[in-house]
Amino acid sequence: MKFLLPSVRCAVLAGVFAASLFAGSAQAQGAAGNGQPSGKIGFINTERILKESAPAKAAQQKLEAEFSKRDKNLQDMAARIKALSQKLDKDGPVMSDSERSNAQQQLADMNRDFQRKQREFSEDLNARRNAALAAVLDKANKVVKQVAEQGNYDIIFQEAVYVNPRIDITDKVLKALDAQSGSQ
């Protein structure tokens, strides 16, 4: 079972990540030490960080463990609804009116309960996923700032139409983030 990020949510989180990055970099002095910018730029791929970093993988595993039982229960419930629906389709014509009516009412009640539980599951999962990703992004922001300061970067972009691999520091950020996660 995998809970993948929809591309829209990833884009929104990337925007939040970019805003926090640029807010911090606006306060930074030039890397040359005299207040003059050195012109050193970098790029990070936020999507890779959210998929490949140790904190993101740990958060994903925790979510899967936390929600797997509820997901299994929903799958079982859907199978029972399908079986009852098939039974009603098959046996409905030979059932008495009261039996058919009771079976249809039971099916409607099960369907309504399933939809409610499915909606609650989705809401709970999304809330927990957003909280977990916010924590990952907070850690990533700190690591990006550290890498930027250590490497004397003036600015680090996270979205671009084209990026020369020479300025892509995603691997550095991933290594630093993973090392920091391993030490905690």
Beta strands, then each sheet from edge to edge (+ up, - down):
strand 1: 41-43
strand 2: 155-157
sheet 1: 1+ 2+
end
